[in-house]
Amino acid sequence: MVSTSKHPNIKLFTFSEVKEFSGIPGNYNVKIHKKSRYIDENRCTGCGLCTRKCPIKVPNEFDRGIGERNAIYIPFPQAIPKIAIIDKSICIDCKNCQRTCLAEAINFEMASEDINLKVGAIIIATGWDEYPIMKNNEYKYGIYPDVITQIDLERMLSPVGPTGGHVYRISDGKVPKTVAMIQCVGSRSLKGNPYCSGVCCNVALKNAQLLKQEYPDMEIVIFYIDMRTWDKRNEEYYRKAREAGIMMIRGKVGDIRKDPISKKIKVTASSTLTNDFITMDTDLIVLSTGMNPSKKTAKIVEILGIAKDANGFLSEIHGCLKPQETNNMGIYICGCAAGPKNIPYSVSTALAAASKASTLLSKETINQELIIAEVNENLCMACRRCEKICNYMAIRVNGANIAEIDDLKCKGCGVCVSSCPARAIDLKYYRDKQIIEEIKGICSILVDYKEEYVESVELIMKKIEELAPYQT
């Protein structure tokens, strides 16, 4: 991230979002809305002195509410650029930070601004959001303080986290002796997401081993449906977790309840391997939540005019042959914007997307296939069937109620041709009239070739002549 911020050919716009988009591949117009930090980025040194003088304390979103932040704060320890932000929704305008800042970087009158850019290609890497477990209160998350998620645990285990790398129960501050991890929370479920999030099993194994290293006597139990350690050397990692004494129980947790006397959480689950019901007392429960498309993904789809799948992730043209390309030439996707991925897979897709973008921009001109759809304006009745069925969003009905084809988006698949009830759309170089002439040519060759074909050929030619008046 530091190298990115210092690269002479990279402009980094943080605390910003895309507002408008237009143009064609190689010449896109993008409007970026840069929000005001109320901090002069050219003056702020990231010393953090202003944050220590702020009297306002609120739960820190980055630390999952376990730690606190001020009204003026640096988003997270490794933030690039390391510049403070003022949260005006809770700021009381005491001006303590402004009086403290030696660089005189704080400006309460600073306004947001819009920046217009011209770009040749776009790579979307909008990431992911955690499955909204609070929405369903699944496994009493948000009700019992000692029920946390793997991300909460990650922040606790971090040396620069709110607990300095130590794990304790939120309710009483004691180190837990028994920890239960529940897999597939929000994944592989008709009530949540039907898909597997891919990384949850490995995250649970990693954090379980970190806990074992810190607390060797801690008892750790992982409840799972299927342990999917599919990536390179992860099966070996799973075996090491078993050797470390981490218990694995194949089964779903049905219910958890807190004992009012012992303050422990009672877990009831079924074991599909032994066909038994299991009940155990735990001090801490860690939920392995699924991966959802980021909240901004839907907005990006609307602004850029690209497709998304049934689960809300961005859609590629072909999962195997064109996994980084979208239905809009010059716009590429990578990482978890296209679906759940681990870090190595995300990095490889990012490199692939960068390669695609550089290939497009390295040429002076764009070579476009000429086999594309065309509309006969005299026949089009603006039924919008072609607009709805086009996978590449290359057809739009204009203000004159005539379908228009975007030549750069159209891939010549012909779906619109077969769906048009008025037969107003043809495929260039594959028009109906051309096909009919080809059939006539083939039939004339057959007549010359063998006499027994004459009767069949004459019948075909007659049918073609009957259809001819309906052709465009």
Protein Blocks (a to p, Z undefined) as FASTA:
>chain_A
ZZmmmpmkbccdehiacfbdcdjehiacdddddddehiafklpgolommmmmpmbdcddf
klnomaccdfbdcfbfklccddddddfklpgolommmmmmmnlpacfkbccdddddddfb
dcddebpadddfklnopghiokamkbccfklmmmmmpmklmnoopacdfklopacfbdcd
dehihiaifklcfbdehlmmmmmmmmmmmmmmmmmmbccddddfbdcdfbghklmmmmmm
mmnopacdedddfbdcddfklopacdddddfklopacddddfbdcddddddddfklmmmm
mmnopacdfkopacdfblklmmmbcfbehiacehjlnoccdfklmmmmmmmmmmmmmmmm
mpmbdcddfbdcdddfklpgolommmmmmmnlpaccdfkopacddfklpgolommmmmmm
nlpaccehiafklmmmmmmmmmmmmmmmpmklmmmmmmmmmmmmmmmmmpZZ
